């Protein structure tokens, strides 16, 4: 089969986290040079293209790309008609959604969207911002900005609409969040024509399952331990697991091996409790994928 799935990968701040997620899911992407828009991949059925996430919804809708990963915020901004295969909750530095927010200087008289009447706003989200203003009956001048919106306030504009993951950049520029326009996560999207091709649809469904599995595994770890049978009930009461733990007899009479999957954040407190309850040989191990 010579036909390939043309897949848009977000360039910029999401690039490394996306490559890392795909690697855990089973795909390897490599850059041949810093300027290349064509990463290499170990999957001969995929032709990846590295593009700004702002552009991906439009190219998918037009059929230039079969599918791509982009933010729901850019799908909304472009008003793109695409099919969503799955939602993937990760961002540049965390596994959290991003927020698209209206921000203004601390100490300014801008406290809500209504206070933007007749004022100037800089943003990359021109259409999304204009629709939000229209929804609230506010007339303001919205100008496109090629990023770095924070430095324009208050000398050049009165407020900005930007995306934020942690809010640290806004705080560093003495800005406050006035309103949240939308909360956005990454979406794997496809156009109608590609979705009707059986092998592409199956490929994307498999990809979605494995990417979700890799994301689920980010917050989880496995624990193995040996427990005396007479202490098993006491140990079991401590275990917050996805399902009932796996219990297997050991060669030593009166002992069992116990294995569970838990959220990594609880291990710090859980492991000492397990040790005090009598568990021995406790091993924590990372997970690549957890498929529900």
Secondary structure by P-SEA (a helix, b strand, c coil): cccccbbbbbcccaaaaaaaaaaaabbbbbbccccccbbbbcccccbbbbccccaaaaaaaacccccbbbbaaaaaaacccccccbbbbbcccccbbbbbbbbbccccccccccccccbbbbccaaaaaaaaaaaabbbbbbbbbcccccccccccccbbbbbbccaaaaaaaccccccccbbbbbbbcccccccccaaaaaaaaaaaaaaaaaaaacccccccccccccaaaaaaaaccccccbbbbbcccccbbbbbbccccccccccaaaaaaaccccccccccccccc
